Amino acid sequence: MLRYCITMANFKDCPTFAVHDDYYTPRYAWEQISHLIPKDVVIYEPFCLNSILSESAKHLEEITRNVVLSDTTWDFFKVGAVVKQSVLSCDKKICIVSNPPYDRKILEPALKELINLDIPFIILLNSNTIYTNYFNNIFKNHRKHLQIVFPSGKINFEKYDPETKTKSTTSKNPFYCTYVCYKMNIPTKSLYLDKRIKAKTTEKTKKQLKAQLAVKKALDNYKTFFRELIIEDLEKEVEAEV
C-alpha cells in the first residue's frame, strides 16, 4: 500500500528511522508558519493518499480557520488539476500546504507536478533535498518564485506504533527540515523563524467553544460544497475519457 506525504513515505535512507515507516507531521510544524498562510485562500493538503491516521488537514483547519481540502482516497497526480480548477471556478484562491513524501521516487515527480499545476505552496522538506541536482533542475526556470523558510531547530515527527496503535513524538530526528515556498511572496524578514512554537492546550470558556463550533460548522458546509464540486468535475473527466 502506497502511503504518502504526511506519513512521509519512508525513512529507509536514515538508519534511525529504518524500523518504523509511519511518521506524521506534528501540529506545531504548521503552527509556526500559520502567519505565512493567507486568510483568503482555500488550502489544499494533497499528499494524504491512504494516510488515514494523518491529522495534518485537521491541524491546518483548526490553526488557520481556512477551508482545507484533503481526502485519503485522492491521488494527487490524478486529482490535483481538478481540485485547482474547481476552486478557481468559484473565484477563490488556492494554496497547497503539505509535507510530501521524502522518497525520491515519489518526491521528484511530485515536485514536477507542483510546478506544472502552478499553485502557490508551502511544503515541508528534508533540508538536504534543496541541494540535490533534481531539485535544482526542477526549479531552474522558477527560482524567482522560490523561497526557503528556515525554522529554529529540528522538527520532530510523530511516530505511529502499530502494536499500541498510538502516536508519539520522536526526540532525535537525524536531519533538519525547511519550508520550501513557491509564489507565496513572503517578506524577507519572515524567512527565518525566531523560535519554535510548541502546541499548547488551553482551557476555553463555553462562549469560546460555542464560537469555535459555529466556525467549524460553517467551514464544514463550505468544504462539503467544494468536495461535491470536485467529485462532479472528476466524474465529468471520466465520462469524457470514455
C-alpha positions in Angstrom: 0.0 0.0 0.0 1.4 3.4 -1.0 1.2 5.8 1.9 2.4 9.2 1.2 3.0 12.7 2.3 2.0 13.1 5.9 3.4 9.6 6.6 6.4 10.9 4.6 6.6 7.7 2.6 9.6 6.2 4.3 12.9 6.9 6.0 14.9 3.9 4.9 17.9 6.2 4.0 18.1 7.2 7.7 19.1 4.3 10.0 17.3 5.9 12.9 14.0 5.6 11.1 14.6 2.3 9.3 12.4 0.2 11.6 9.4 2.4 11.7 7.9 3.6 8.4 4.8 5.6 9.6 5.7 9.2 10.6 3.2 12.1 10.8 3.5 15.9 10.8 3.2 17.4 14.3 0.7 20.2 14.8 3.5 22.7 15.7 5.0 22.3 12.3 2.0 24.2 10.9 1.5 26.5 13.9 4.9 28.1 13.4 4.2 29.1 9.8 0.5 29.8 10.2 1.2 33.6 9.9 2.6 33.0 6.4 -0.7 31.4 5.1 -3.1 33.9 3.6 -6.5 34.1 5.2 -8.4 34.4 1.9 -7.3 31.1 0.4 -8.6 27.5 0.2 -5.9 25.2 1.5 -5.3 22.0 -0.4 -3.5 19.3 1.6 -2.8 16.9 -1.3 -0.5 14.1 -0.1 -2.7 12.1 2.2 -3.4 9.1 0.0 -4.1 6.1 2.2 -2.9 8.0 5.2 -6.0 7.5 7.4 -4.1 8.4 10.6 -2.9 11.8 9.4 -4.2 14.8 11.2 -2.5 17.4 9.1 -5.7 18.7 7.4 -7.4 18.8 10.8 -4.5 20.7 12.3 -4.4 23.2 9.4 -8.1 23.9 9.6 -8.1 24.4 13.4 -5.0 26.7 13.2 -5.8 28.8 10.2 -9.7 28.5 10.1 -9.4 28.3 6.4 -11.3 25.8 4.3 -8.9 22.8 4.0 -9.5 20.2 1.2 -8.0 16.8 1.7 -9.0 13.2 1.2 -7.2 9.9 1.8 -8.7 8.5 -1.4 -7.4 11.3 -3.7 -4.3 10.6 -5.7 -2.5 14.0 -6.1 -1.3 13.1 -9.6 -4.8 12.4 -10.8 -6.9 14.8 -8.8 -4.6 17.9 -8.3 -5.6 19.7 -11.5 -9.3 19.1 -10.9 -9.1 20.5 -7.3 -7.4 23.6 -8.7 -10.0 24.0 -11.4 -12.9 23.5 -9.1 -11.6 26.1 -6.5 -10.7 28.7 -9.1 -14.1 28.3 -10.8 -15.6 29.6 -7.6 -13.4 32.7 -7.8 -11.4 31.5 -4.8 -7.7 31.4 -4.4 -5.9 28.1 -3.7 -2.7 27.3 -1.8 -1.0 24.0 -1.1 0.3 23.3 2.4 1.7 19.9 2.9 4.5 17.5 3.9 5.2 15.4 0.8 6.9 12.0 0.8 10.7 12.1 1.2 11.2 9.0 -1.0 12.7 10.4 -4.2 10.7 8.0 -6.3 7.6 9.9 -5.2 9.0 13.3 -4.3 10.7 14.1 -7.6 7.6 13.6 -9.8 5.5 15.3 -7.1 7.7 18.5 -7.3 7.4 18.4 -11.1 3.7 18.2 -10.8 3.5 21.0 -8.3 5.4 23.3 -10.8 3.1 22.0 -13.6 0.0 22.9 -11.6 1.4 26.3 -10.8 -0.4 26.5 -7.4 1.3 28.6 -4.7 2.6 26.3 -2.0 4.4 25.7 1.3 5.9 22.3 1.7 8.0 20.8 4.5 11.1 19.0 3.2 14.3 17.4 4.5 16.7 20.4 4.0 19.2 18.1 2.2 16.7 18.0 -0.7 17.3 21.6 -1.7 20.9 20.7 -2.5 20.1 17.8 -4.9 20.5 18.0 -8.6 16.9 17.0 -9.3 15.6 19.8 -7.0 17.7 22.4 -8.8 16.8 21.2 -12.2 13.0 21.2 -11.4 13.2 24.8 -10.1 15.8 26.0 -12.6 13.4 28.2 -14.5 11.3 29.1 -11.5 13.8 30.3 -9.0 12.4 33.8 -8.8 9.3 32.3 -7.3 11.2 30.1 -4.8 11.7 31.0 -1.2 13.0 28.9 1.8 11.8 29.5 5.3 14.2 28.2 8.0 12.8 27.0 11.3 14.7 27.3 14.6 16.0 23.9 15.4 14.8 20.5 14.2 11.3 19.3 13.7 10.5 16.0 15.4 7.8 14.0 13.8 5.2 11.7 15.3 5.8 8.0 15.1 3.0 5.5 14.9 3.3 2.3 16.8 1.1 -0.4 15.2 1.2 -2.6 18.4 -0.2 0.1 20.8 -2.0 2.0 18.0 -0.7 5.2 19.4 1.5 8.1 18.1 4.4 9.6 20.0 6.7 12.4 19.1 10.3 11.5 18.2 13.1 13.2 20.1 16.2 12.6 17.9 15.4 13.5 14.3 18.7 13.0 12.4 18.1 15.8 9.9 16.9 19.4 9.7 13.8 20.4 7.7 12.9 23.6 5.8 9.7 25.0 4.4 10.0 25.3 0.6 7.7 28.0 -0.7 6.6 28.8 -4.2 4.8 32.1 -5.3 4.0 32.9 -1.7 5.6 36.4 -1.8 6.8 36.1 1.8 8.6 39.2 3.2 12.3 38.7 3.6 12.2 39.3 7.4 9.8 36.3 7.7 12.1 33.8 6.1 13.7 32.9 9.4 11.5 31.7 12.3 12.8 33.2 15.5 11.6 30.4 17.7 9.9 27.1 17.6 6.2 27.3 18.5 5.0 24.3 20.5 1.5 23.1 20.6 -0.4 24.3 23.6 -3.5 23.1 25.3 -5.6 25.9 26.9 -8.9 25.8 28.6 -11.7 27.5 26.7 -14.8 29.2 28.1 -18.3 28.0 27.0 -18.6 31.2 24.9 -15.3 30.5 23.1 -16.3 26.8 22.5 -19.6 27.9 21.1 -18.0 30.4 18.7 -15.4 27.8 17.6 -18.2 25.3 16.9 -20.0 27.8 14.8 -16.9 28.5 12.8 -16.3 24.8 12.3 -19.9 24.2 11.1 -19.5 27.0 8.6 -16.2 25.5 7.3 -17.7 22.0 7.1 -20.6 23.3 5.0 -18.1 25.2 2.7 -15.8 22.2 2.5 -18.7 19.9 1.6 -19.6 22.3 -1.3 -16.1 22.1 -2.7 -15.9 18.4 -2.3 -19.1 17.8 -4.2 -17.9 20.2 -6.9 -14.6 18.3 -7.2 -16.3 14.9 -7.3 -18.6 16.2 -10.0 -15.7 17.5 -12.1 -13.9 14.2 -11.7 -16.9 12.3 -12.9 -17.1 14.6 -16.0 -13.4 13.9 -16.8 -14.0 10.1 -16.6 -17.1 10.4 -18.8 -15.0 12.5 -21.3 -12.3 9.8 -21.4 -14.9 7.1 -22.1 
